[in-house]
Amino acid sequence: MYRLLNVNGRAALETETGWHDLAELSGDESLADPMAAITRHHELHDWQARTAGRPADGTVDDSHLLPCVPRPAKVFAIGLNYRSHAAESAMELPPAPLTFTKFPSCLVGPHDDIVLSGTTVDWEVELVVAIGTGGRDIARADAWSHVAGLTLGQDISDRTVQLTGKPPQFSLGKSFDSYGPIGPALVSVDSFPDPDDIELWCDVAGERKQQASTADLIFPVAELVAYLSGICTLEPGDIIFTGTPDGVGMASGRFLAPGEMVESGAAVIGTLRNRCVAAG
Ligand code: ZN
């Protein structure tokens, strides 16, 4: 088991009392980069175990946390992957994973601001999967062994940009800078009682908007890894936003406003707290 953090750009392992710098702990400076740590995910279990009895290098300070996967080569995102959300969007269930990208420059840390691009910006809490061992044509039965860990994400979406034109285009409306908060930690798969049944929730301005379990995913994690790897070679550090349940703002016409807090949580993983701010 491990919990990988990005503390001021350096890989760190989180414990109950704080964090341990991975390069210091291991004596291997090449593990300082969180992307290198993800590529060597099999080693992290052992390094996490070796934190036992050692004083932490620091306490977890929200303002120091950067994206736990800072520079993925690919960011996949899946639309309409919960029946409840497809229904509220008045969309048919997709016959295969409806896939778009969030360009990696949209990623921010778990407590960073969301810079609103307009008046129709929406929240979407999502489980995010990080690939640890790449591959092509990964079998569904092998898929979990390719996953370095799971984290939480917000697929922040400018609905006007997303839905302008027919057919709509998703990628740019969901790729404004700051529209991809992830974190707080990348948590190893064996940390979860059942990695296919993780409770997610999202509060906006203190009001519960979304609550669901990933057990309701139409295309669960293993199927997404198998499907995507049948088309693209997956590389260590690639991430997949797995889709959002019902309760987004678009369904009721209520969107994010400057000053509002978006709080997102997932069992075992932790919480994102992102304040909305006006652009400029
Ligand atoms: Zn989404």
py3Dmol code that shows the C-alpha trace and the ligand (Angstrom):
import py3Dmol

protein = """\
ATOM      1  CA  MET A   1       0.000   0.000   0.000  1.00  0.00           C
ATOM      2  CA  TYR A   2       1.158   3.550  -0.612  1.00  0.00           C
ATOM      3  CA  ARG A   3      -0.050   7.135  -0.835  1.00  0.00           C
ATOM      4  CA  LEU A   4       2.026   9.194  -3.261  1.00  0.00           C
ATOM      5  CA  LEU A   5       1.976  12.992  -2.946  1.00  0.00           C
ATOM      6  CA  ASN A   6       3.554  15.751  -4.998  1.00  0.00           C
ATOM      7  CA  VAL A   7       4.976  18.167  -2.422  1.00  0.00           C
ATOM      8  CA  ASN A   8       6.379  21.264  -4.124  1.00  0.00           C
ATOM      9  CA  GLY A   9       7.289  19.190  -7.181  1.00  0.00           C
ATOM     10  CA  ARG A  10       8.913  16.274  -5.337  1.00  0.00           C
ATOM     11  CA  ALA A  11       7.502  12.796  -4.845  1.00  0.00           C
ATOM     12  CA  ALA A  12       6.593  12.094  -1.238  1.00  0.00           C
ATOM     13  CA  LEU A  13       4.858   9.292   0.632  1.00  0.00           C
ATOM     14  CA  GLU A  14       2.065  10.272   2.990  1.00  0.00           C
ATOM     15  CA  THR A  15       1.705   8.724   6.433  1.00  0.00           C
ATOM     16  CA  GLU A  16      -0.626   9.494   9.318  1.00  0.00           C
ATOM     17  CA  THR A  17       1.856  12.022  10.710  1.00  0.00           C
ATOM     18  CA  GLY A  18       3.074  13.762   7.553  1.00  0.00           C
ATOM     19  CA  TRP A  19       5.093  13.111   4.449  1.00  0.00           C
ATOM     20  CA  HIS A  20       8.444  11.531   3.638  1.00  0.00           C
ATOM     21  CA  ASP A  21      10.505  12.769   0.692  1.00  0.00           C
ATOM     22  CA  LEU A  22      10.865   9.700  -1.530  1.00  0.00           C
ATOM     23  CA  ALA A  23      14.360  10.524  -2.815  1.00  0.00           C
ATOM     24  CA  GLU A  24      15.611  11.146   0.741  1.00  0.00           C
ATOM     25  CA  LEU A  25      13.952   7.985   2.022  1.00  0.00           C
ATOM     26  CA  SER A  26      15.314   5.793  -0.758  1.00  0.00           C
ATOM     27  CA  GLY A  27      18.667   7.513  -1.258  1.00  0.00           C
ATOM     28  CA  ASP A  28      17.783   7.585  -4.955  1.00  0.00           C
ATOM     29  CA  GLU A  29      17.488  11.112  -6.334  1.00  0.00           C
ATOM     30  CA  SER A  30      16.010   9.759  -9.575  1.00  0.00           C
ATOM     31  CA  LEU A  31      12.830   9.030  -7.578  1.00  0.00           C
ATOM     32  CA  ALA A  32      12.335  12.721  -6.742  1.00  0.00           C
ATOM     33  CA  ASP A  33      10.159  13.258  -9.825  1.00  0.00           C
ATOM     34  CA  PRO A  34       6.582  12.075  -9.196  1.00  0.00           C
ATOM     35  CA  MET A  35       6.404  10.790 -12.792  1.00  0.00           C
ATOM     36  CA  ALA A  36       9.465   8.592 -12.169  1.00  0.00           C
ATOM     37  CA  ALA A  37       7.879   7.337  -8.949  1.00  0.00           C
ATOM     38  CA  ILE A  38       4.722   6.377 -10.845  1.00  0.00           C
ATOM     39  CA  THR A  39       6.763   4.516 -13.471  1.00  0.00           C
ATOM     40  CA  ARG A  40       8.432   2.584 -10.613  1.00  0.00           C
ATOM     41  CA  HIS A  41       5.162   2.043  -8.738  1.00  0.00           C
ATOM     42  CA  HIS A  42       6.023  -1.526  -7.727  1.00  0.00           C
ATOM     43  CA  GLU A  43       8.829  -0.170  -5.517  1.00  0.00           C
ATOM     44  CA  LEU A  44       6.589   2.249  -3.648  1.00  0.00           C
ATOM     45  CA  HIS A  45       4.972  -0.393  -1.427  1.00  0.00           C
ATOM     46  CA  ASP A  46       8.357  -1.179   0.063  1.00  0.00           C
ATOM     47  CA  TRP A  47       9.343   2.465   0.545  1.00  0.00           C
ATOM     48  CA  GLN A  48       6.005   3.212   2.207  1.00  0.00           C
ATOM     49  CA  ALA A  49       6.592   0.316   4.625  1.00  0.00           C
ATOM     50  CA  ARG A  50      10.030   1.726   5.459  1.00  0.00           C
ATOM     51  CA  THR A  51       8.521   4.989   6.708  1.00  0.00           C
ATOM     52  CA  ALA A  52       7.458   3.098   9.844  1.00  0.00           C
ATOM     53  CA  GLY A  53       9.165   4.464  12.927  1.00  0.00           C
ATOM     54  CA  ARG A  54      10.871   7.318  11.059  1.00  0.00           C
ATOM     55  CA  PRO A  55      10.035  10.942  11.778  1.00  0.00           C
ATOM     56  CA  ALA A  56       8.186  12.605   8.896  1.00  0.00           C
ATOM     57  CA  ASP A  57      10.032  15.186   6.804  1.00  0.00           C
ATOM     58  CA  GLY A  58       7.066  17.539   7.003  1.00  0.00           C
ATOM     59  CA  THR A  59       3.398  17.839   7.807  1.00  0.00           C
ATOM     60  CA  VAL A  60       0.953  17.937   4.923  1.00  0.00           C
ATOM     61  CA  ASP A  61       0.316  21.586   4.083  1.00  0.00           C
ATOM     62  CA  ASP A  62      -2.460  21.996   1.540  1.00  0.00           C
ATOM     63  CA  SER A  63      -0.731  24.925  -0.157  1.00  0.00           C
ATOM     64  CA  HIS A  64       2.310  22.793  -1.004  1.00  0.00           C
ATOM     65  CA  LEU A  65       0.446  20.018  -2.809  1.00  0.00           C
ATOM     66  CA  LEU A  66       0.762  19.931  -6.595  1.00  0.00           C
ATOM     67  CA  PRO A  67      -0.969  17.445  -8.931  1.00  0.00           C
ATOM     68  CA  CYS A  68       0.022  13.912  -7.855  1.00  0.00           C
ATOM     69  CA  VAL A  69       0.395  13.087 -11.570  1.00  0.00           C
ATOM     70  CA  PRO A  70       1.908  16.350 -12.834  1.00  0.00           C
ATOM     71  CA  ARG A  71       2.824  15.637 -16.477  1.00  0.00           C
ATOM     72  CA  PRO A  72       0.804  12.789 -17.993  1.00  0.00           C
ATOM     73  CA  ALA A  73       1.462  12.191 -21.690  1.00  0.00           C
ATOM     74  CA  LYS A  74      -2.247  11.505 -22.140  1.00  0.00           C
ATOM     75  CA  VAL A  75      -5.318  12.517 -20.166  1.00  0.00           C
ATOM     76  CA  PHE A  76      -8.318  10.464 -21.225  1.00  0.00           C
ATOM     77  CA  ALA A  77     -11.773  11.402 -20.015  1.00  0.00           C
ATOM     78  CA  ILE A  78     -14.960   9.413 -20.359  1.00  0.00           C
ATOM     79  CA  GLY A  79     -18.365  10.981 -20.926  1.00  0.00           C
ATOM     80  CA  LEU A  80     -21.726   9.556 -19.873  1.00  0.00           C
ATOM     81  CA  ASN A  81     -20.294   6.671 -17.891  1.00  0.00           C
ATOM     82  CA  TYR A  82     -23.057   6.598 -15.251  1.00  0.00           C
ATOM     83  CA  ARG A  83     -26.651   5.818 -16.195  1.00  0.00           C
ATOM     84  CA  SER A  84     -27.855   8.506 -13.786  1.00  0.00           C
ATOM     85  CA  HIS A  85     -25.814  11.218 -15.540  1.00  0.00           C
ATOM     86  CA  ALA A  86     -26.760  10.063 -19.056  1.00  0.00           C
ATOM     87  CA  ALA A  87     -30.403  10.292 -17.980  1.00  0.00           C
ATOM     88  CA  GLU A  88     -30.100  13.834 -16.541  1.00  0.00           C
ATOM     89  CA  SER A  89     -28.268  14.881 -19.737  1.00  0.00           C
ATOM     90  CA  ALA A  90     -31.049  13.382 -21.871  1.00  0.00           C
ATOM     91  CA  MET A  91     -28.402  11.426 -23.786  1.00  0.00           C
ATOM     92  CA  GLU A  92     -28.477   7.810 -24.948  1.00  0.00           C
ATOM     93  CA  LEU A  93     -26.126   5.371 -23.234  1.00  0.00           C
ATOM     94  CA  PRO A  94     -22.936   5.118 -25.318  1.00  0.00           C
ATOM     95  CA  PRO A  95     -22.275   1.689 -26.868  1.00  0.00           C
ATOM     96  CA  ALA A  96     -18.522   2.095 -26.172  1.00  0.00           C
ATOM     97  CA  PRO A  97     -16.629   4.426 -23.800  1.00  0.00           C
ATOM     98  CA  LEU A  98     -17.281   7.981 -25.043  1.00  0.00           C
ATOM     99  CA  THR A  99     -13.738   9.304 -24.912  1.00  0.00           C
ATOM    100  CA  PHE A 100     -12.279  12.799 -25.155  1.00  0.00           C
ATOM    101  CA  THR A 101      -9.149  14.466 -23.785  1.00  0.00           C
ATOM    102  CA  LYS A 102      -8.439  17.059 -21.184  1.00  0.00           C
ATOM    103  CA  PHE A 103      -5.163  18.622 -22.298  1.00  0.00           C
ATOM    104  CA  PRO A 104      -2.579  18.113 -19.512  1.00  0.00           C
ATOM    105  CA  SER A 105      -2.048  21.855 -19.035  1.00  0.00           C
ATOM    106  CA  CYS A 106      -5.462  22.013 -17.318  1.00  0.00           C
ATOM    107  CA  LEU A 107      -4.223  20.000 -14.309  1.00  0.00           C
ATOM    108  CA  VAL A 108      -3.828  21.766 -10.963  1.00  0.00           C
ATOM    109  CA  GLY A 109      -3.325  20.713  -7.362  1.00  0.00           C
ATOM    110  CA  PRO A 110      -5.982  19.561  -4.926  1.00  0.00           C
ATOM    111  CA  HIS A 111      -6.431  22.966  -3.286  1.00  0.00           C
ATOM    112  CA  ASP A 112      -5.811  25.319  -6.204  1.00  0.00           C
ATOM    113  CA  ASP A 113      -8.277  27.896  -7.518  1.00  0.00           C
ATOM    114  CA  ILE A 114     -10.609  27.249 -10.440  1.00  0.00           C
ATOM    115  CA  VAL A 115     -10.403  30.300 -12.734  1.00  0.00           C
ATOM    116  CA  LEU A 116     -13.874  30.624 -14.219  1.00  0.00           C
ATOM    117  CA  SER A 117     -14.001  31.152 -17.986  1.00  0.00           C
ATOM    118  CA  GLY A 118     -17.616  32.319 -18.012  1.00  0.00           C
ATOM    119  CA  THR A 119     -21.023  31.961 -16.407  1.00  0.00           C
ATOM    120  CA  THR A 120     -21.755  28.344 -17.431  1.00  0.00           C
ATOM    121  CA  VAL A 121     -18.905  26.530 -15.704  1.00  0.00           C
ATOM    122  CA  ASP A 122     -19.878  23.213 -14.124  1.00  0.00           C
ATOM    123  CA  TRP A 123     -18.528  20.629 -11.681  1.00  0.00           C
ATOM    124  CA  GLU A 124     -18.020  16.880 -12.308  1.00  0.00           C
ATOM    125  CA  VAL A 125     -16.486  14.771  -9.547  1.00  0.00           C
ATOM    126  CA  GLU A 126     -14.688  11.724 -10.956  1.00  0.00           C
ATOM    127  CA  LEU A 127     -12.458   8.830  -9.997  1.00  0.00           C
ATOM    128  CA  VAL A 128      -9.133   9.186 -11.827  1.00  0.00           C
ATOM    129  CA  VAL A 129      -6.978   6.198 -12.759  1.00  0.00           C
ATOM    130  CA  ALA A 130      -3.207   6.477 -13.232  1.00  0.00           C
ATOM    131  CA  ILE A 131      -1.436   3.925 -15.423  1.00  0.00           C
ATOM    132  CA  GLY A 132       1.772   2.591 -13.878  1.00  0.00           C
ATOM    133  CA  THR A 133       2.771  -0.101 -16.346  1.00  0.00           C
ATOM    134  CA  GLY A 134       2.094   0.753 -19.950  1.00  0.00           C
ATOM    135  CA  GLY A 135       1.039  -1.550 -22.714  1.00  0.00           C
ATOM    136  CA  ARG A 136      -1.044  -2.219 -25.791  1.00  0.00           C
ATOM    137  CA  ASP A 137      -4.022  -4.585 -26.049  1.00  0.00           C
ATOM    138  CA  ILE A 138      -4.163  -5.112 -22.286  1.00  0.00           C
ATOM    139  CA  ALA A 139      -6.635  -7.856 -21.405  1.00  0.00           C
ATOM    140  CA  ARG A 140      -9.448  -6.889 -19.096  1.00  0.00           C
ATOM    141  CA  ALA A 141      -8.320  -9.569 -16.650  1.00  0.00           C
ATOM    142  CA  ASP A 142      -4.837  -7.991 -16.494  1.00  0.00           C
ATOM    143  CA  ALA A 143      -5.963  -4.371 -16.442  1.00  0.00           C
ATOM    144  CA  TRP A 144      -5.713  -3.654 -12.714  1.00  0.00           C
ATOM    145  CA  SER A 145      -2.091  -4.831 -12.657  1.00  0.00           C
ATOM    146  CA  HIS A 146      -1.287  -1.943 -15.047  1.00  0.00           C
ATOM    147  CA  VAL A 147      -2.754   0.659 -12.681  1.00  0.00           C
ATOM    148  CA  ALA A 148      -0.348   2.549 -10.397  1.00  0.00           C
ATOM    149  CA  GLY A 149      -3.146   3.952  -8.309  1.00  0.00           C
ATOM    150  CA  LEU A 150      -6.334   5.923  -8.026  1.00  0.00           C
ATOM    151  CA  THR A 151      -6.950   9.551  -7.256  1.00  0.00           C
ATOM    152  CA  LEU A 152      -9.819  12.012  -7.365  1.00  0.00           C
ATOM    153  CA  GLY A 153     -10.469  14.649  -9.996  1.00  0.00           C
ATOM    154  CA  GLN A 154     -12.810  17.426 -11.025  1.00  0.00           C
ATOM    155  CA  ASP A 155     -13.640  17.505 -14.731  1.00  0.00           C
ATOM    156  CA  ILE A 156     -14.500  21.220 -14.680  1.00  0.00           C
ATOM    157  CA  SER A 157     -16.467  22.052 -17.827  1.00  0.00           C
ATOM    158  CA  ASP A 158     -17.433  25.258 -19.639  1.00  0.00           C
ATOM    159  CA  ARG A 159     -20.790  24.092 -20.993  1.00  0.00           C
ATOM    160  CA  THR A 160     -21.088  26.890 -23.528  1.00  0.00           C
ATOM    161  CA  VAL A 161     -17.736  26.042 -25.129  1.00  0.00           C
ATOM    162  CA  GLN A 162     -18.405  22.310 -24.824  1.00  0.00           C
ATOM    163  CA  LEU A 163     -21.853  22.377 -26.409  1.00  0.00           C
ATOM    164  CA  THR A 164     -21.422  25.018 -29.101  1.00  0.00           C
ATOM    165  CA  GLY A 165     -22.059  23.413 -32.474  1.00  0.00           C
ATOM    166  CA  LYS A 166     -23.339  20.066 -33.597  1.00  0.00           C
ATOM    167  CA  PRO A 167     -21.844  17.645 -32.947  1.00  0.00           C
ATOM    168  CA  PRO A 168     -20.548  19.167 -29.704  1.00  0.00           C
ATOM    169  CA  GLN A 169     -16.833  19.036 -28.925  1.00  0.00           C
ATOM    170  CA  PHE A 170     -15.807  18.230 -25.404  1.00  0.00           C
ATOM    171  CA  SER A 171     -12.034  18.575 -25.222  1.00  0.00           C
ATOM    172  CA  LEU A 172     -11.508  22.340 -25.264  1.00  0.00           C
ATOM    173  CA  GLY A 173     -14.461  23.209 -23.050  1.00  0.00           C
ATOM    174  CA  LYS A 174     -12.903  20.969 -20.395  1.00  0.00           C
ATOM    175  CA  SER A 175      -9.293  22.101 -20.881  1.00  0.00           C
ATOM    176  CA  PHE A 176      -9.168  25.704 -19.689  1.00  0.00           C
ATOM    177  CA  ASP A 177      -6.204  26.223 -17.374  1.00  0.00           C
ATOM    178  CA  SER A 178      -7.189  25.041 -13.854  1.00  0.00           C
ATOM    179  CA  TYR A 179     -10.081  22.841 -15.100  1.00  0.00           C
ATOM    180  CA  GLY A 180      -8.445  19.639 -13.886  1.00  0.00           C
ATOM    181  CA  PRO A 181      -7.839  19.622 -10.120  1.00  0.00           C
ATOM    182  CA  ILE A 182      -6.566  16.184  -9.066  1.00  0.00           C
ATOM    183  CA  GLY A 183      -5.377  14.643  -5.821  1.00  0.00           C
ATOM    184  CA  PRO A 184      -4.738  14.905  -2.989  1.00  0.00           C
ATOM    185  CA  ALA A 185      -2.779  11.611  -3.212  1.00  0.00           C
ATOM    186  CA  LEU A 186      -2.294   8.801  -5.700  1.00  0.00           C
ATOM    187  CA  VAL A 187      -3.439   5.805  -3.672  1.00  0.00           C
ATOM    188  CA  SER A 188      -2.376   2.247  -4.489  1.00  0.00           C
ATOM    189  CA  VAL A 189      -5.118  -0.125  -5.630  1.00  0.00           C
ATOM    190  CA  ASP A 190      -4.555  -2.497  -2.704  1.00  0.00           C
ATOM    191  CA  SER A 191      -5.508   0.305  -0.281  1.00  0.00           C
ATOM    192  CA  PHE A 192      -9.186  -0.026  -1.216  1.00  0.00           C
ATOM    193  CA  PRO A 193     -11.543  -2.644   0.251  1.00  0.00           C
ATOM    194  CA  ASP A 194     -12.996  -2.896  -3.275  1.00  0.00           C
ATOM    195  CA  PRO A 195     -11.436  -0.712  -6.002  1.00  0.00           C
ATOM    196  CA  ASP A 196     -14.594  -1.157  -8.084  1.00  0.00           C
ATOM    197  CA  ASP A 197     -16.827   0.298  -5.354  1.00  0.00           C
ATOM    198  CA  ILE A 198     -15.542   3.701  -4.211  1.00  0.00           C
ATOM    199  CA  GLU A 199     -17.907   6.318  -2.816  1.00  0.00           C
ATOM    200  CA  LEU A 200     -17.585   9.792  -4.395  1.00  0.00           C
ATOM    201  CA  TRP A 201     -19.246  13.057  -3.482  1.00  0.00           C
ATOM    202  CA  CYS A 202     -19.198  16.743  -4.410  1.00  0.00           C
ATOM    203  CA  ASP A 203     -20.384  19.761  -2.421  1.00  0.00           C
ATOM    204  CA  VAL A 204     -20.727  23.219  -3.964  1.00  0.00           C
ATOM    205  CA  ALA A 205     -20.949  26.158  -1.553  1.00  0.00           C
ATOM    206  CA  GLY A 206     -21.630  23.660   1.233  1.00  0.00           C
ATOM    207  CA  GLU A 207     -24.495  21.900  -0.500  1.00  0.00           C
ATOM    208  CA  ARG A 208     -24.299  18.242  -1.514  1.00  0.00           C
ATOM    209  CA  LYS A 209     -24.672  18.013  -5.297  1.00  0.00           C
ATOM    210  CA  GLN A 210     -23.287  14.616  -6.246  1.00  0.00           C
ATOM    211  CA  GLN A 211     -22.970  11.304  -4.423  1.00  0.00           C
ATOM    212  CA  ALA A 212     -22.479   7.913  -6.001  1.00  0.00           C
ATOM    213  CA  SER A 213     -20.303   4.838  -6.070  1.00  0.00           C
ATOM    214  CA  THR A 214     -17.971   3.791  -8.859  1.00  0.00           C
ATOM    215  CA  ALA A 215     -19.801   0.451  -8.656  1.00  0.00           C
ATOM    216  CA  ASP A 216     -22.347   2.222 -10.905  1.00  0.00           C
ATOM    217  CA  LEU A 217     -19.867   2.856 -13.746  1.00  0.00           C
ATOM    218  CA  ILE A 218     -21.234   1.584 -17.076  1.00  0.00           C
ATOM    219  CA  PHE A 219     -17.666   0.863 -18.237  1.00  0.00           C
ATOM    220  CA  PRO A 220     -15.643   0.071 -15.100  1.00  0.00           C
ATOM    221  CA  VAL A 221     -11.936   0.736 -14.718  1.00  0.00           C
ATOM    222  CA  ALA A 222     -10.695  -2.596 -16.098  1.00  0.00           C
ATOM    223  CA  GLU A 223     -12.889  -2.254 -19.160  1.00  0.00           C
ATOM    224  CA  LEU A 224     -11.652   1.303 -19.818  1.00  0.00           C
ATOM    225  CA  VAL A 225      -8.003   0.217 -19.614  1.00  0.00           C
ATOM    226  CA  ALA A 226      -8.655  -2.707 -21.964  1.00  0.00           C
ATOM    227  CA  TYR A 227     -10.639  -0.584 -24.422  1.00  0.00           C
ATOM    228  CA  LEU A 228      -8.246   2.375 -24.548  1.00  0.00           C
ATOM    229  CA  SER A 229      -5.159   0.152 -24.796  1.00  0.00           C
ATOM    230  CA  GLY A 230      -6.722  -1.540 -27.806  1.00  0.00           C
ATOM    231  CA  ILE A 231      -6.394   1.787 -29.616  1.00  0.00           C
ATOM    232  CA  CYS A 232      -3.512   3.714 -27.997  1.00  0.00           C
ATOM    233  CA  THR A 233      -0.348   2.454 -26.375  1.00  0.00           C
ATOM    234  CA  LEU A 234      -0.753   3.328 -22.718  1.00  0.00           C
ATOM    235  CA  GLU A 235       2.293   4.811 -21.019  1.00  0.00           C
ATOM    236  CA  PRO A 236       3.218   5.102 -17.340  1.00  0.00           C
ATOM    237  CA  GLY A 237       1.612   8.240 -15.970  1.00  0.00           C
ATOM    238  CA  ASP A 238      -1.285   8.381 -18.420  1.00  0.00           C
ATOM    239  CA  ILE A 239      -4.480   9.151 -16.538  1.00  0.00           C
ATOM    240  CA  ILE A 240      -8.159   8.441 -17.129  1.00  0.00           C
ATOM    241  CA  PHE A 241     -11.003  10.577 -15.757  1.00  0.00           C
ATOM    242  CA  THR A 242     -13.653   7.870 -15.532  1.00  0.00           C
ATOM    243  CA  GLY A 243     -16.843   9.916 -15.797  1.00  0.00           C
ATOM    244  CA  THR A 244     -19.212  11.689 -13.441  1.00  0.00           C
ATOM    245  CA  PRO A 245     -22.481  10.637 -11.784  1.00  0.00           C
ATOM    246  CA  ASP A 246     -25.658  12.706 -11.796  1.00  0.00           C
ATOM    247  CA  GLY A 247     -25.982  16.019  -9.987  1.00  0.00           C
ATOM    248  CA  VAL A 248     -24.045  18.343 -12.295  1.00  0.00           C
ATOM    249  CA  GLY A 249     -25.137  21.983 -12.563  1.00  0.00           C
ATOM    250  CA  MET A 250     -26.221  21.795 -16.188  1.00  0.00           C
ATOM    251  CA  ALA A 251     -29.172  19.610 -15.229  1.00  0.00           C
ATOM    252  CA  SER A 252     -30.664  22.450 -13.162  1.00  0.00           C
ATOM    253  CA  GLY A 253     -29.053  25.491 -14.805  1.00  0.00           C
ATOM    254  CA  ARG A 254     -27.064  26.318 -11.657  1.00  0.00           C
ATOM    255  CA  PHE A 255     -23.397  27.041 -12.434  1.00  0.00           C
ATOM    256  CA  LEU A 256     -20.273  28.038 -10.500  1.00  0.00           C
ATOM    257  CA  ALA A 257     -19.817  31.610  -9.303  1.00  0.00           C
ATOM    258  CA  PRO A 258     -16.720  33.475  -8.079  1.00  0.00           C
ATOM    259  CA  GLY A 259     -16.076  32.861  -4.375  1.00  0.00           C
ATOM    260  CA  GLU A 260     -17.794  29.496  -4.228  1.00  0.00           C
ATOM    261  CA  MET A 261     -15.956  26.457  -2.887  1.00  0.00           C
ATOM    262  CA  VAL A 262     -16.086  23.148  -4.709  1.00  0.00           C
ATOM    263  CA  GLU A 263     -15.340  20.329  -2.266  1.00  0.00           C
ATOM    264  CA  SER A 264     -14.955  16.847  -3.687  1.00  0.00           C
ATOM    265  CA  GLY A 265     -14.298  13.680  -1.777  1.00  0.00           C
ATOM    266  CA  ALA A 266     -13.711   9.986  -2.216  1.00  0.00           C
ATOM    267  CA  ALA A 267     -13.424   7.174   0.289  1.00  0.00           C
ATOM    268  CA  VAL A 268      -9.791   6.341   1.138  1.00  0.00           C
ATOM    269  CA  ILE A 269      -8.421   8.958  -1.314  1.00  0.00           C
ATOM    270  CA  GLY A 270      -9.358  12.189   0.477  1.00  0.00           C
ATOM    271  CA  THR A 271     -10.661  15.619  -0.428  1.00  0.00           C
ATOM    272  CA  LEU A 272     -10.166  18.339  -3.022  1.00  0.00           C
ATOM    273  CA  ARG A 273     -11.024  21.920  -2.027  1.00  0.00           C
ATOM    274  CA  ASN A 274     -11.056  24.378  -4.907  1.00  0.00           C
ATOM    275  CA  ARG A 275     -12.230  27.973  -4.726  1.00  0.00           C
ATOM    276  CA  CYS A 276     -13.772  29.514  -7.820  1.00  0.00           C
ATOM    277  CA  VAL A 277     -12.319  32.862  -8.853  1.00  0.00           C
ATOM    278  CA  ALA A 278     -13.157  35.246 -11.660  1.00  0.00           C
ATOM    279  CA  ALA A 279     -10.745  35.407 -14.580  1.00  0.00           C
ATOM    280  CA  GLY A 280      -8.403  38.399 -14.773  1.00  0.00           C
TER     281      GLY A 280
END
"""
ligand_1 = """\
1
ZN
Zn -16.504 14.303 -16.969
"""
view = py3Dmol.view(width=600, height=400)
view.addModel(protein, "pdb")
view.setStyle({"model": 0}, {"cartoon": {"style": "trace"}})
view.addModel(ligand_1, "xyz")
view.setStyle({"model": 1}, {"stick": {}})
view.zoomTo()
view.show()
